[in-house]
Amino acid sequence: MNPSTIFTIAGMTSIGVLGLFLASRAEDPGIQIFGLLLAGLAAFLAFWLVNRLFEPEVVAAEESD
């Protein structure tokens, strides 16, 4: 893993935790929905990153560099 991947994971985790915190403390439905969307976005990015890191074409391209 290169440093940019680590920073992406750290940022994604921070966004997800912030979204869950916003949703848990929300007093109006708009903020709750926004927080849940942030958490959902973080989960989507996590699955996308895992897919990108373990695709055979991407792994082969990184190993040849």
mmCIF file of the N, C-alpha and C atoms, coordinates in Angstrom:
data_MODEL
# 
_entry.id   MODEL 
# 
loop_
_atom_site.group_PDB 
_atom_site.id 
_atom_site.type_symbol 
_atom_site.label_atom_id 
_atom_site.label_alt_id 
_atom_site.label_comp_id 
_atom_site.label_asym_id 
_atom_site.label_entity_id 
_atom_site.label_seq_id 
_atom_site.pdbx_PDB_ins_code 
_atom_site.Cartn_x 
_atom_site.Cartn_y 
_atom_site.Cartn_z 
_atom_site.occupancy 
_atom_site.B_iso_or_equiv 
_atom_site.pdbx_formal_charge 
_atom_site.auth_seq_id 
_atom_site.auth_comp_id 
_atom_site.auth_asym_id 
_atom_site.auth_atom_id 
_atom_site.pdbx_PDB_model_num 
ATOM 1   N N  . MET A 1 1  ? 0.851   -1.190 0.000   1.00 0.00 ? 1  MET A N  1 
ATOM 2   C CA . MET A 1 1  ? 0.000   0.000  0.000   1.00 0.00 ? 1  MET A CA 1 
ATOM 3   C C  . MET A 1 1  ? 0.885   1.237  0.000   1.00 0.00 ? 1  MET A C  1 
ATOM 4   N N  . ASN A 1 2  ? 0.536   2.165  -0.853  1.00 0.00 ? 2  ASN A N  1 
ATOM 5   C CA . ASN A 1 2  ? 1.287   3.407  -0.899  1.00 0.00 ? 2  ASN A CA 1 
ATOM 6   C C  . ASN A 1 2  ? 0.672   4.440  0.051   1.00 0.00 ? 2  ASN A C  1 
ATOM 7   N N  . PRO A 1 3  ? 1.399   5.529  0.324   1.00 0.00 ? 3  PRO A N  1 
ATOM 8   C CA . PRO A 1 3  ? 0.900   6.522  1.291   1.00 0.00 ? 3  PRO A CA 1 
ATOM 9   C C  . PRO A 1 3  ? -0.439  7.147  0.909   1.00 0.00 ? 3  PRO A C  1 
ATOM 10  N N  . SER A 1 4  ? -0.705  7.332  -0.373  1.00 0.00 ? 4  SER A N  1 
ATOM 11  C CA . SER A 1 4  ? -1.983  7.943  -0.754  1.00 0.00 ? 4  SER A CA 1 
ATOM 12  C C  . SER A 1 4  ? -3.162  7.034  -0.410  1.00 0.00 ? 4  SER A C  1 
ATOM 13  N N  . THR A 1 5  ? -2.958  5.728  -0.495  1.00 0.00 ? 5  THR A N  1 
ATOM 14  C CA . THR A 1 5  ? -4.014  4.791  -0.108  1.00 0.00 ? 5  THR A CA 1 
ATOM 15  C C  . THR A 1 5  ? -4.289  4.873  1.386   1.00 0.00 ? 5  THR A C  1 
ATOM 16  N N  . ILE A 1 6  ? -3.234  4.999  2.168   1.00 0.00 ? 6  ILE A N  1 
ATOM 17  C CA . ILE A 1 6  ? -3.395  5.097  3.619   1.00 0.00 ? 6  ILE A CA 1 
ATOM 18  C C  . ILE A 1 6  ? -4.132  6.379  3.987   1.00 0.00 ? 6  ILE A C  1 
ATOM 19  N N  . PHE A 1 7  ? -3.789  7.502  3.349   1.00 0.00 ? 7  PHE A N  1 
ATOM 20  C CA . PHE A 1 7  ? -4.486  8.760  3.619   1.00 0.00 ? 7  PHE A CA 1 
ATOM 21  C C  . PHE A 1 7  ? -5.946  8.692  3.171   1.00 0.00 ? 7  PHE A C  1 
ATOM 22  N N  . THR A 1 8  ? -6.202  7.999  2.073   1.00 0.00 ? 8  THR A N  1 
ATOM 23  C CA . THR A 1 8  ? -7.580  7.831  1.612   1.00 0.00 ? 8  THR A CA 1 
ATOM 24  C C  . THR A 1 8  ? -8.396  7.036  2.622   1.00 0.00 ? 8  THR A C  1 
ATOM 25  N N  . ILE A 1 9  ? -7.815  5.972  3.137   1.00 0.00 ? 9  ILE A N  1 
ATOM 26  C CA . ILE A 1 9  ? -8.510  5.158  4.137   1.00 0.00 ? 9  ILE A CA 1 
ATOM 27  C C  . ILE A 1 9  ? -8.761  5.964  5.402   1.00 0.00 ? 9  ILE A C  1 
ATOM 28  N N  . ALA A 1 10 ? -7.769  6.741  5.846   1.00 0.00 ? 10 ALA A N  1 
ATOM 29  C CA . ALA A 1 10 ? -7.935  7.555  7.056   1.00 0.00 ? 10 ALA A CA 1 
ATOM 30  C C  . ALA A 1 10 ? -9.011  8.617  6.864   1.00 0.00 ? 10 ALA A C  1 
ATOM 31  N N  . GLY A 1 11 ? -9.017  9.272  5.722   1.00 0.00 ? 11 GLY A N  1 
ATOM 32  C CA . GLY A 1 11 ? -10.038 10.282 5.447   1.00 0.00 ? 11 GLY A CA 1 
ATOM 33  C C  . GLY A 1 11 ? -11.426 9.688  5.340   1.00 0.00 ? 11 GLY A C  1 
ATOM 34  N N  . MET A 1 12 ? -11.506 8.533  4.695   1.00 0.00 ? 12 MET A N  1 
ATOM 35  C CA . MET A 1 12 ? -12.782 7.847  4.533   1.00 0.00 ? 12 MET A CA 1 
ATOM 36  C C  . MET A 1 12 ? -13.342 7.422  5.889   1.00 0.00 ? 12 MET A C  1 
ATOM 37  N N  . THR A 1 13 ? -12.470 6.938  6.750   1.00 0.00 ? 13 THR A N  1 
ATOM 38  C CA . THR A 1 13 ? -12.899 6.539  8.089   1.00 0.00 ? 13 THR A CA 1 
ATOM 39  C C  . THR A 1 13 ? -13.390 7.741  8.878   1.00 0.00 ? 13 THR A C  1 
ATOM 40  N N  . SER A 1 14 ? -12.682 8.855  8.768   1.00 0.00 ? 14 SER A N  1 
ATOM 41  C CA . SER A 1 14 ? -13.093 10.077 9.470   1.00 0.00 ? 14 SER A CA 1 
ATOM 42  C C  . SER A 1 14 ? -14.456 10.563 8.988   1.00 0.00 ? 14 SER A C  1 
ATOM 43  N N  . ILE A 1 15 ? -14.675 10.529 7.680   1.00 0.00 ? 15 ILE A N  1 
ATOM 44  C CA . ILE A 1 15 ? -15.964 10.950 7.126   1.00 0.00 ? 15 ILE A CA 1 
ATOM 45  C C  . ILE A 1 15 ? -17.084 10.031 7.606   1.00 0.00 ? 15 ILE A C  1 
ATOM 46  N N  . GLY A 1 16 ? -16.831 8.732  7.629   1.00 0.00 ? 16 GLY A N  1 
ATOM 47  C CA . GLY A 1 16 ? -17.840 7.782  8.089   1.00 0.00 ? 16 GLY A CA 1 
ATOM 48  C C  . GLY A 1 16 ? -18.194 7.966  9.550   1.00 0.00 ? 16 GLY A C  1 
ATOM 49  N N  . VAL A 1 17 ? -17.182 8.168  10.390  1.00 0.00 ? 17 VAL A N  1 
ATOM 50  C CA . VAL A 1 17 ? -17.432 8.374  11.819  1.00 0.00 ? 17 VAL A CA 1 
ATOM 51  C C  . VAL A 1 17 ? -18.152 9.694  12.045  1.00 0.00 ? 17 VAL A C  1 
ATOM 52  N N  . LEU A 1 18 ? -17.757 10.732 11.318  1.00 0.00 ? 18 LEU A N  1 
ATOM 53  C CA . LEU A 1 18 ? -18.437 12.025 11.430  1.00 0.00 ? 18 LEU A CA 1 
ATOM 54  C C  . LEU A 1 18 ? -19.906 11.892 11.028  1.00 0.00 ? 18 LEU A C  1 
ATOM 55  N N  . GLY A 1 19 ? -20.169 11.162 9.956   1.00 0.00 ? 19 GLY A N  1 
ATOM 56  C CA . GLY A 1 19 ? -21.550 10.952 9.521   1.00 0.00 ? 19 GLY A CA 1 
ATOM 57  C C  . GLY A 1 19 ? -22.380 10.211 10.548  1.00 0.00 ? 19 GLY A C  1 
ATOM 58  N N  . LEU A 1 20 ? -21.797 9.180  11.144  1.00 0.00 ? 20 LEU A N  1 
ATOM 59  C CA . LEU A 1 20 ? -22.531 8.440  12.174  1.00 0.00 ? 20 LEU A CA 1 
ATOM 60  C C  . LEU A 1 20 ? -22.762 9.295  13.414  1.00 0.00 ? 20 LEU A C  1 
ATOM 61  N N  . PHE A 1 21 ? -21.783 10.127 13.769  1.00 0.00 ? 21 PHE A N  1 
ATOM 62  C CA . PHE A 1 21 ? -21.952 11.026 14.911  1.00 0.00 ? 21 PHE A CA 1 
ATOM 63  C C  . PHE A 1 21 ? -23.058 12.040 14.632  1.00 0.00 ? 21 PHE A C  1 
ATOM 64  N N  . LEU A 1 22 ? -23.058 12.608 13.423  1.00 0.00 ? 22 LEU A N  1 
ATOM 65  C CA . LEU A 1 22 ? -24.118 13.559 13.063  1.00 0.00 ? 22 LEU A CA 1 
ATOM 66  C C  . LEU A 1 22 ? -25.494 12.900 13.109  1.00 0.00 ? 22 LEU A C  1 
ATOM 67  N N  . ALA A 1 23 ? -25.585 11.693 12.573  1.00 0.00 ? 23 ALA A N  1 
ATOM 68  C CA . ALA A 1 23 ? -26.881 11.007 12.546  1.00 0.00 ? 23 ALA A CA 1 
ATOM 69  C C  . ALA A 1 23 ? -27.365 10.660 13.954  1.00 0.00 ? 23 ALA A C  1 
ATOM 70  N N  . SER A 1 24 ? -26.441 10.318 14.836  1.00 0.00 ? 24 SER A N  1 
ATOM 71  C CA . SER A 1 24 ? -26.860 9.923  16.183  1.00 0.00 ? 24 SER A CA 1 
ATOM 72  C C  . SER A 1 24 ? -27.303 11.114 17.025  1.00 0.00 ? 24 SER A C  1 
ATOM 73  N N  . ARG A 1 25 ? -26.750 12.298 16.752  1.00 0.00 ? 25 ARG A N  1 
ATOM 74  C CA . ARG A 1 25 ? -27.081 13.490 17.540  1.00 0.00 ? 25 ARG A CA 1 
ATOM 75  C C  . ARG A 1 25 ? -28.078 14.416 16.843  1.00 0.00 ? 25 ARG A C  1 
ATOM 76  N N  . ALA A 1 26 ? -28.633 13.981 15.742  1.00 0.00 ? 26 ALA A N  1 
ATOM 77  C CA . ALA A 1 26 ? -29.511 14.845 14.949  1.00 0.00 ? 26 ALA A CA 1 
ATOM 78  C C  . ALA A 1 26 ? -30.821 15.129 15.673  1.00 0.00 ? 26 ALA A C  1 
ATOM 79  N N  . GLU A 1 27 ? -31.246 16.376 15.549  1.00 0.00 ? 27 GLU A N  1 
ATOM 80  C CA . GLU A 1 27 ? -32.543 16.759 16.107  1.00 0.00 ? 27 GLU A CA 1 
ATOM 81  C C  . GLU A 1 27 ? -33.567 17.034 15.012  1.00 0.00 ? 27 GLU A C  1 
ATOM 82  N N  . ASP A 1 28 ? -33.118 16.998 13.772  1.00 0.00 ? 28 ASP A N  1 
ATOM 83  C CA . ASP A 1 28 ? -34.059 17.159 12.665  1.00 0.00 ? 28 ASP A CA 1 
ATOM 84  C C  . ASP A 1 28 ? -33.718 16.133 11.582  1.00 0.00 ? 28 ASP A C  1 
ATOM 85  N N  . PRO A 1 29 ? -34.718 15.710 10.821  1.00 0.00 ? 29 PRO A N  1 
ATOM 86  C CA . PRO A 1 29 ? -34.513 14.619 9.860   1.00 0.00 ? 29 PRO A CA 1 
ATOM 87  C C  . PRO A 1 29 ? -33.482 14.931 8.773   1.00 0.00 ? 29 PRO A C  1 
ATOM 88  N N  . GLY A 1 30 ? -33.334 16.201 8.412   1.00 0.00 ? 30 GLY A N  1 
ATOM 89  C CA . GLY A 1 30 ? -32.377 16.550 7.368   1.00 0.00 ? 30 GLY A CA 1 
ATOM 90  C C  . GLY A 1 30 ? -30.944 16.238 7.764   1.00 0.00 ? 30 GLY A C  1 
ATOM 91  N N  . ILE A 1 31 ? -30.586 16.567 8.995   1.00 0.00 ? 31 ILE A N  1 
ATOM 92  C CA . ILE A 1 31 ? -29.238 16.290 9.477   1.00 0.00 ? 31 ILE A CA 1 
ATOM 93  C C  . ILE A 1 31 ? -29.026 14.785 9.629   1.00 0.00 ? 31 ILE A C  1 
ATOM 94  N N  . GLN A 1 32 ? -30.047 14.082 10.067  1.00 0.00 ? 32 GLN A N  1 
ATOM 95  C CA . GLN A 1 32 ? -29.925 12.632 10.212  1.00 0.00 ? 32 GLN A CA 1 
ATOM 96  C C  . GLN A 1 32 ? -29.697 11.975 8.850   1.00 0.00 ? 32 GLN A C  1 
ATOM 97  N N  . ILE A 1 33 ? -30.438 12.402 7.854   1.00 0.00 ? 33 ILE A N  1 
ATOM 98  C CA . ILE A 1 33 ? -30.266 11.849 6.505   1.00 0.00 ? 33 ILE A CA 1 
ATOM 99  C C  . ILE A 1 33 ? -28.880 12.177 5.964   1.00 0.00 ? 33 ILE A C  1 
ATOM 100 N N  . PHE A 1 34 ? -28.426 13.415 6.176   1.00 0.00 ? 34 PHE A N  1 
ATOM 101 C CA . PHE A 1 34 ? -27.095 13.817 5.720   1.00 0.00 ? 34 PHE A CA 1 
ATOM 102 C C  . PHE A 1 34 ? -26.014 12.968 6.385   1.00 0.00 ? 34 PHE A C  1 
ATOM 103 N N  . GLY A 1 35 ? -26.131 12.745 7.685   1.00 0.00 ? 35 GLY A N  1 
ATOM 104 C CA . GLY A 1 35 ? -25.157 11.924 8.394   1.00 0.00 ? 35 GLY A CA 1 
ATOM 105 C C  . GLY A 1 35 ? -25.143 10.493 7.897   1.00 0.00 ? 35 GLY A C  1 
ATOM 106 N N  . LEU A 1 36 ? -26.320 9.936  7.664   1.00 0.00 ? 36 LEU A N  1 
ATOM 107 C CA . LEU A 1 36 ? -26.388 8.567  7.151   1.00 0.00 ? 36 LEU A CA 1 
ATOM 108 C C  . LEU A 1 36 ? -25.841 8.480  5.726   1.00 0.00 ? 36 LEU A C  1 
ATOM 109 N N  . LEU A 1 37 ? -26.063 9.525  4.930   1.00 0.00 ? 37 LEU A N  1 
ATOM 110 C CA . LEU A 1 37 ? -25.491 9.547  3.576   1.00 0.00 ? 37 LEU A CA 1 
ATOM 111 C C  . LEU A 1 37 ? -23.964 9.612  3.624   1.00 0.00 ? 37 LEU A C  1 
ATOM 112 N N  . LEU A 1 38 ? -23.421 10.394 4.556   1.00 0.00 ? 38 LEU A N  1 
ATOM 113 C CA . LEU A 1 38 ? -21.962 10.440 4.705   1.00 0.00 ? 38 LEU A CA 1 
ATOM 114 C C  . LEU A 1 38 ? -21.408 9.069  5.087   1.00 0.00 ? 38 LEU A C  1 
ATOM 115 N N  . ALA A 1 39 ? -22.066 8.400  6.019   1.00 0.00 ? 39 ALA A N  1 
ATOM 116 C CA . ALA A 1 39 ? -21.624 7.068  6.428   1.00 0.00 ? 39 ALA A CA 1 
ATOM 117 C C  . ALA A 1 39 ? -21.754 6.080  5.265   1.00 0.00 ? 39 ALA A C  1 
ATOM 118 N N  . GLY A 1 40 ? -22.831 6.187  4.500   1.00 0.00 ? 40 GLY A N  1 
ATOM 119 C CA . GLY A 1 40 ? -23.007 5.323  3.336   1.00 0.00 ? 40 GLY A CA 1 
ATOM 120 C C  . GLY A 1 40 ? -21.954 5.576  2.271   1.00 0.00 ? 40 GLY A C  1 
ATOM 121 N N  . LEU A 1 41 ? -21.610 6.845  2.064   1.00 0.00 ? 41 LEU A N  1 
ATOM 122 C CA . LEU A 1 41 ? -20.558 7.187  1.111   1.00 0.00 ? 41 LEU A CA 1 
ATOM 123 C C  . LEU A 1 41 ? -19.228 6.591  1.548   1.00 0.00 ? 41 LEU A C  1 
ATOM 124 N N  . ALA A 1 42 ? -18.925 6.671  2.826   1.00 0.00 ? 42 ALA A N  1 
ATOM 125 C CA . ALA A 1 42 ? -17.677 6.099  3.334   1.00 0.00 ? 42 ALA A CA 1 
ATOM 126 C C  . ALA A 1 42 ? -17.650 4.587  3.132   1.00 0.00 ? 42 ALA A C  1 
ATOM 127 N N  . ALA A 1 43 ? -18.764 3.913  3.363   1.00 0.00 ? 43 ALA A N  1 
ATOM 128 C CA . ALA A 1 43 ? -18.824 2.463  3.156   1.00 0.00 ? 43 ALA A CA 1 
ATOM 129 C C  . ALA A 1 43 ? -18.654 2.121  1.674   1.00 0.00 ? 43 ALA A C  1 
ATOM 130 N N  . PHE A 1 44 ? -19.306 2.899  0.797   1.00 0.00 ? 44 PHE A N  1 
ATOM 131 C CA . PHE A 1 44 ? -19.161 2.675  -0.643  1.00 0.00 ? 44 PHE A CA 1 
ATOM 132 C C  . PHE A 1 44 ? -17.707 2.850  -1.074  1.00 0.00 ? 44 PHE A C  1 
ATOM 133 N N  . LEU A 1 45 ? -17.054 3.903  -0.588  1.00 0.00 ? 45 LEU A N  1 
ATOM 134 C CA . LEU A 1 45 ? -15.658 4.135  -0.949  1.00 0.00 ? 45 LEU A CA 1 
ATOM 135 C C  . LEU A 1 45 ? -14.748 3.031  -0.425  1.00 0.00 ? 45 LEU A C  1 
ATOM 136 N N  . ALA A 1 46 ? -15.066 2.477  0.735   1.00 0.00 ? 46 ALA A N  1 
ATOM 137 C CA . ALA A 1 46 ? -14.266 1.374  1.273   1.00 0.00 ? 46 ALA A CA 1 
ATOM 138 C C  . ALA A 1 46 ? -14.357 0.154  0.359   1.00 0.00 ? 46 ALA A C  1 
ATOM 139 N N  . PHE A 1 47 ? -15.567 -0.195 -0.061  1.00 0.00 ? 47 PHE A N  1 
ATOM 140 C CA . PHE A 1 47 ? -15.720 -1.339 -0.959  1.00 0.00 ? 47 PHE A CA 1 
ATOM 141 C C  . PHE A 1 47 ? -15.077 -1.066 -2.319  1.00 0.00 ? 47 PHE A C  1 
ATOM 142 N N  . TRP A 1 48 ? -15.176 0.163  -2.807  1.00 0.00 ? 48 TRP A N  1 
ATOM 143 C CA . TRP A 1 48 ? -14.559 0.512  -4.086  1.00 0.00 ? 48 TRP A CA 1 
ATOM 144 C C  . TRP A 1 48 ? -13.044 0.395  -4.000  1.00 0.00 ? 48 TRP A C  1 
ATOM 145 N N  . LEU A 1 49 ? -12.474 0.850  -2.883  1.00 0.00 ? 49 LEU A N  1 
ATOM 146 C CA . LEU A 1 49 ? -11.029 0.793  -2.715  1.00 0.00 ? 49 LEU A CA 1 
ATOM 147 C C  . LEU A 1 49 ? -10.540 -0.647 -2.617  1.00 0.00 ? 49 LEU A C  1 
ATOM 148 N N  . VAL A 1 50 ? -11.261 -1.493 -1.911  1.00 0.00 ? 50 VAL A N  1 
ATOM 149 C CA . VAL A 1 50 ? -10.882 -2.904 -1.823  1.00 0.00 ? 50 VAL A CA 1 
ATOM 150 C C  . VAL A 1 50 ? -10.957 -3.544 -3.207  1.00 0.00 ? 50 VAL A C  1 
ATOM 151 N N  . ASN A 1 51 ? -11.993 -3.242 -3.965  1.00 0.00 ? 51 ASN A N  1 
ATOM 152 C CA . ASN A 1 51 ? -12.123 -3.775 -5.322  1.00 0.00 ? 51 ASN A CA 1 
ATOM 153 C C  . ASN A 1 51 ? -10.963 -3.307 -6.195  1.00 0.00 ? 51 ASN A C  1 
ATOM 154 N N  . ARG A 1 52 ? -10.625 -2.041 -6.088  1.00 0.00 ? 52 ARG A N  1 
ATOM 155 C CA . ARG A 1 52 ? -9.554  -1.473 -6.903  1.00 0.00 ? 52 ARG A CA 1 
ATOM 156 C C  . ARG A 1 52 ? -8.197  -2.067 -6.535  1.00 0.00 ? 52 ARG A C  1 
ATOM 157 N N  . LEU A 1 53 ? -7.973  -2.313 -5.258  1.00 0.00 ? 53 LEU A N  1 
ATOM 158 C CA . LEU A 1 53 ? -6.681  -2.835 -4.827  1.00 0.00 ? 53 LEU A CA 1 
ATOM 159 C C  . LEU A 1 53 ? -6.477  -4.295 -5.197  1.00 0.00 ? 53 LEU A C  1 
ATOM 160 N N  . PHE A 1 54 ? -7.556  -5.058 -5.325  1.00 0.00 ? 54 PHE A N  1 
ATOM 161 C CA . PHE A 1 54 ? -7.415  -6.485 -5.554  1.00 0.00 ? 54 PHE A CA 1 
ATOM 162 C C  . PHE A 1 54 ? -7.864  -6.942 -6.928  1.00 0.00 ? 54 PHE A C  1 
ATOM 163 N N  . GLU A 1 55 ? -8.167  -6.014 -7.850  1.00 0.00 ? 55 GLU A N  1 
ATOM 164 C CA . GLU A 1 55 ? -8.467  -6.409 -9.227  1.00 0.00 ? 55 GLU A CA 1 
ATOM 165 C C  . GLU A 1 55 ? -7.192  -6.939 -9.871  1.00 0.00 ? 55 GLU A C  1 
ATOM 166 N N  . PRO A 1 56 ? -7.273  -8.031 -10.602 1.00 0.00 ? 56 PRO A N  1 
ATOM 167 C CA . PRO A 1 56 ? -6.063  -8.607 -11.203 1.00 0.00 ? 56 PRO A CA 1 
ATOM 168 C C  . PRO A 1 56 ? -5.331  -7.644 -12.141 1.00 0.00 ? 56 PRO A C  1 
ATOM 169 N N  . GLU A 1 57 ? -6.067  -6.851 -12.922 1.00 0.00 ? 57 GLU A N  1 
ATOM 170 C CA . GLU A 1 57 ? -5.418  -5.936 -13.858 1.00 0.00 ? 57 GLU A CA 1 
ATOM 171 C C  . GLU A 1 57 ? -4.638  -4.859 -13.118 1.00 0.00 ? 57 GLU A C  1 
ATOM 172 N N  . VAL A 1 58 ? -5.210  -4.346 -12.050 1.00 0.00 ? 58 VAL A N  1 
ATOM 173 C CA . VAL A 1 58 ? -4.557  -3.279 -11.298 1.00 0.00 ? 58 VAL A CA 1 
ATOM 174 C C  . VAL A 1 58 ? -3.330  -3.820 -10.579 1.00 0.00 ? 58 VAL A C  1 
ATOM 175 N N  . VAL A 1 59 ? -3.454  -5.002 -9.983  1.00 0.00 ? 59 VAL A N  1 
ATOM 176 C CA . VAL A 1 59 ? -2.327  -5.605 -9.271  1.00 0.00 ? 59 VAL A CA 1 
ATOM 177 C C  . VAL A 1 59 ? -1.193  -5.888 -10.245 1.00 0.00 ? 59 VAL A C  1 
ATOM 178 N N  . ALA A 1 60 ? -1.511  -6.415 -11.423 1.00 0.00 ? 60 ALA A N  1 
ATOM 179 C CA . ALA A 1 60 ? -0.485  -6.712 -12.421 1.00 0.00 ? 60 ALA A CA 1 
ATOM 180 C C  . ALA A 1 60 ? 0.190   -5.437 -12.908 1.00 0.00 ? 60 ALA A C  1 
ATOM 181 N N  . ALA A 1 61 ? -0.567  -4.365 -13.089 1.00 0.00 ? 61 ALA A N  1 
ATOM 182 C CA . ALA A 1 61 ? 0.012   -3.102 -13.547 1.00 0.00 ? 61 ALA A CA 1 
ATOM 183 C C  . ALA A 1 61 ? 0.935   -2.508 -12.492 1.00 0.00 ? 61 ALA A C  1 
ATOM 184 N N  . GLU A 1 62 ? 0.562   -2.607 -11.218 1.00 0.00 ? 62 GLU A N  1 
ATOM 185 C CA . GLU A 1 62 ? 1.403   -2.061 -10.159 1.00 0.00 ? 62 GLU A CA 1 
ATOM 186 C C  . GLU A 1 62 ? 2.663   -2.899 -9.959  1.00 0.00 ? 62 GLU A C  1 
ATOM 187 N N  . GLU A 1 63 ? 2.572   -4.206 -10.164 1.00 0.00 ? 63 GLU A N  1 
ATOM 188 C CA . GLU A 1 63 ? 3.747   -5.057 -10.007 1.00 0.00 ? 63 GLU A CA 1 
ATOM 189 C C  . GLU A 1 63 ? 4.738   -4.855 -11.139 1.00 0.00 ? 63 GLU A C  1 
ATOM 190 N N  . SER A 1 64 ? 4.272   -4.486 -12.325 1.00 0.00 ? 64 SER A N  1 
ATOM 191 C CA . SER A 1 64 ? 5.170   -4.291 -13.458 1.00 0.00 ? 64 SER A CA 1 
ATOM 192 C C  . SER A 1 64 ? 5.889   -2.948 -13.400 1.00 0.00 ? 64 SER A C  1 
ATOM 193 N N  . ASP A 1 65 ? 5.386   -2.001 -12.604 1.00 0.00 ? 65 ASP A N  1 
ATOM 194 C CA . ASP A 1 65 ? 6.042   -0.679 -12.499 1.00 0.00 ? 65 ASP A CA 1 
ATOM 195 C C  . ASP A 1 65 ? 7.276   -0.716 -11.678 1.00 0.00 ? 65 ASP A C  1 
# 
